Amino acid sequence: MNPAAEGIVTRPSQHPVGQTLDRLEESLRAHGVTIFARLDHAAGATGVGLTMPPSELLIFGNPRGGTPIMRAAPISAIDLPFKALAWQDDAGATWLSYNEPHYLAQRFGLTDADVAPLAPLVALIEQAAR
């Protein structure tokens, strides 16, 4: 684990990987957020004869919030829609990671006001880990 990865917030989750993302997905849907994809990296590894601890990525967003960000800095679309990664370390602990919105602002020359629409998503991500 590299907890110092620039711009990434990582929180412990009280739930297994799949359940963590189930909780997040349910909460996001209840708040009208679009779920674009859910990727199971461990299943992909198994498909090619490799193994890795559970790791799933949820891709989600709201075009009303994301479009203005991408209009202000088109290259920000490389990091949008927003993502959350639930993963298990070698000791069996589950973690939930996401891009810190202020880092995205710095990375793409945006203001904190530009990325403010991401704050409600961050709150839902944090809640899913509890």
N, C-alpha and C positions, 0 to 999 in steps of 0.2 A: 504494500500500500504506500502511495506517495501522497500523504495528506497536504503537502505543500504545493501541489500542482497549481500553477498560476491560474487564477480565475475560477477554480472549481471549489464549490462548497461540498463537503462530505459530512454527513451526519449518521450516527448509528441508528439502525432501525430495530424496533422491538419485535419485528415479524420476519418470517422467512422471505426470501427474494420474491417469489410469486405472489405471496399474500401482500407484501408491501406494495407492489405495483397494482394488484387488484384493488386495494384500498384507495390508491391514488386515482386509478382510472374511474372508479365509482364516484369519487368526490368531484373529479373534473367534469364528468358527464352531468352530474347533478347541478353544476354551475354553468352549464351550457358551453363547455369547452370541447372543441373537436379533437377526437383521437385519430391521428393519422396512421399510426403503425405501432406495433409492439414486436420487438425482435428478441428472440431467445438465442443469445450467443452460445450458451452451453449446448443447446440442441444442434446448432450449426457445427460446432466442434465435433460432436458425436457423429454427425452425418459424414464426416471425412475421417473417422477413425481416431479422433483425438479426444482428450478429456480436459475439462476445466470446471471449476466450481460454478454454481449457478450465477448467471449474469443476464439480466434482461433490461432492455432499453425501451422506454415509452416516449413516443414522439407525439406532441400535442400542441394546440394553440388556438388562438382566436384571430381570424383575419382582421377583425376590427382593431385589435391591439398590435398585431405584427406588421400589418401593411404600412402604417405610418413609419415604423422603425425602418423597414426595408426601403421605403421611399426616401427617407433621410440619408440612408447609407446602404445602397443596393447590395454591397458585398456582405452586409450583415446576414443576408439570406443563407450564408454558409452555416450559420449557427441557429437559424430559425427554420421551421417552428422550434419551439422550446423542447428540451429533452430532460428526462430524468433516468438515471441509471441505478438500478438496484443490483447489488453484487455481494458475493460472499467471499471473505478472505480465507486464507489457508487455515486459520484457527476456527472457522465456522461462524464467525460473526457476520451479520448482514449490515450493509451500508447503503446509503442513498445519496447520490451525487448529482449535482446540477451546476450549470454555468451561473455565476454570480452576475446579476444584471449590471451593477456598477462597473464590473470588469468589461462587459460587452460595450458599455458606453465608452470606456477608455479605448478599447480595442478598435472601435470603429469611428471614433471622433464624434460621439453623440453626447448629448447632455443627459443628466440624470432624469430630467423631465421626459426626454425621448423614450427612455426605457421604463418609465413609471408603470406602463400597462402590464409589465411582467410581475410586479409586486404581488398581485392576487394569486398568480400561479405559484410563486415561491411559498406563499403562506399555505397553499394546499399541499405542496410537496412536503414541507416541514411537518404538517399535520399527519400525513400518511405514515411517517416513520414512528410516530408515538403510539 
